[in-house]
Amino acid sequence: MSRIIIIFILTLMVLFPLSVSADQASNLFLQANKAYAEGKYQQAVDLYLQILQQRQVSGEVYFNLGNAYYKLNQIGRAILYYEKARIYLAGDDALEQNLKIARLKIIDKIEPIPALFLIDWWKAAIDVFTPTAFAWICFALFTTAFFWLAFYFLFNRRLFIRLTWITGIVFFFLLVLFIGKIYQFETSRYGIIFADKISVVGEPTLTGQELFILHQGTKVKINRNLDGWYEISLADGKTGWIKADGLEII
C-alpha cells in the first residue's frame, strides 16, 4: 500500500509542474496576443519567446511570433518562424499567404530547378500532414490491418479477401508516405540567412574564393557542417560554404 502511495505522489510531482508550465504558457500567449493587438510588437515578441523558453512549442506560437517580427520589419526572423510554424500547421492558408508576402521583401529571388512531376507530387503528398498526424494515421491503419487479418483467417470469404487486399494496399501506400515524411524530417536540415549580406565561398576557410552573395531571409538547405562552417545548397542547384553564425536553423 505504501508503494502505491509513493508512486501516486511521484506521479503528481511530475504532472503538477507540467500543468503549471502549460497554464503559464497559456497566460503568456494571451498577454502576447493582447500586446500584438495593441501594436506593442516588441513586447509581443518577448512574451512569445518566453513561451518557447518554457518548451511549450506550437504552430500558433511560431506563427504569431513570425507575424510580430514581420511588423518589426525583421524579415529574416519572420520567415524563420513562419517556416517553423509550417512543421506544425501543414497546409494552413493564412500561414502560407503570410510567408509568401514576407518572401517578396527579400533580395534573393531563387528559381528552383524544375523537377519531375512525380517528385513534385511526392513532396506535396508528404507535406499534407505533419509527422504527428502521419504517426496517428499509421497507428490506426496498423490496428485496423491487424483485426482485418484476424477476420481473414477466421472467415476466409471471397469478398472479405478482396476488401482485405484493398485495405492492405492503402495501408502500404500511407506507410510509405509516413516513412518518407519521417526520413525528410530527420535528414533534411534547412536554415534562414540572418546576416544582412553574407559571402558564400568555395571552401570552409576565410580565404576561400567567393562564389556568390546571399542576403537576409533566404532559405538554404544545410548539407553538412565543419569547424563552424555550413555547406549549403540553394533550390537552383548552387552550393558553397558560409560561416555558421550567418544563419539560423529552422
Secondary structure by P-SEA (a helix, b strand, c coil): caaaaaaaaaaaaaaaaaaaaaaaaaaaaaaaaaaaaacaaaaaaaaaaaaaaaccccaaaaaaaaaaaaaacaaaaaaaaaaaaaacccccaaaaaaaaaaaaacccccccccccaaaaaaaaaaacccaaaaaaaaaaaaaaaaaaaaaaaacccaaaaaaaaaaaaaaaaaaaaaaaaaaaaccbbbbbbcccbbbbcccccccccccccccccbbbbbcccccccccccccccccccccccccccc
